[in-house]
Amino acid sequence: MRAGARARLEQRLTQAWTARGPLACALWPLSLLYGALAALRRALYRTRVLQAERLPLPVIVVGNVVAGGAGKTPTTLAVALHLRARGWRPGIVSRGHGRRTTDVREVAPDANPRDVGDEPLLLRRRAGVPVAVGARRAAAGRALLAAHPEVDVLVCDDGLQHLALARDVEIAVFDARGIGNGWLLPAGPLREPWPRPVDLILATEAPPPGTIDQPAPAFTATRRLAEHALRADGSAVPLRTLQATPLTAVAGIARPQAFFDLLRQAGLALADTVALPDHYDFNSWSRTTGAVQTLICTEKDAMKLWRHRPDALAVPLQLQVPAAFFAALDERLAARGYHPRQRA
């Protein structure tokens, strides 16, 4: 399926998931089958017919119950940086969505994003901690510990529904969509029924009031763009210097319009916008900008786009998480008997 057609299909489904309209109702019978299969799987783990693997260190899972990005990776980054500041030595595991490989591997700072995934590569560069990818998160965790025995806490980027990995703390992330129409896939955005037990809830954007039942302490973060864009060589360009520059904005994320809106709020003039499917690989993308237009993208997209367009500028997304959220996370780790090791 071509990128444009896929993006339009994703947009249509996303729109259908905001209400219980004709398309959602037509898909509702399929959601019953999806729900039954999901419930059976959860029951198999609950009754230990299927066994979750326990790793020899605390595991924090950052995930969501809605399809598409809700801010899991920025939250994972914020959690890893907080843990490191508190004296922990965190590592990160991820599935590595969209990569062409299927093995378990560590993510090097100069890795090809097609081999490790765009989000794991971004986390490796931004967090500065060991990162491993693997469809089986427990296997990725074991490989990470073998290579980095100093790691004493594991953060799983995504994986709330990956029940094969035992976890100590679950963080559910939501954005402005909340739970949409409240139906399961494919009639709605839910990967599993909500509410369900979690330890903490973080809204990366304020959802509409009353759209999220709160079975756990809930906090709201603030998403904003950095005050600079990055070149492929790592140098920074202040956004204010781009306000008079015609820009072509491209985004291959779950909600491209949210990125475009943030750019406009920063005072940037967008001559054109290009919305692509989430995790788009850019290998077949041949869009050229006008003679006086500059290409600007998300930092996640830049992990892949810079290989084809090193002239593109990437704008980092900054997530401002309330201190109370991190205090609650520390309390939950301590309540389970986990504390950062004393360093010599």
Disulfide bonds with the S-S distance in Angstrom:
none
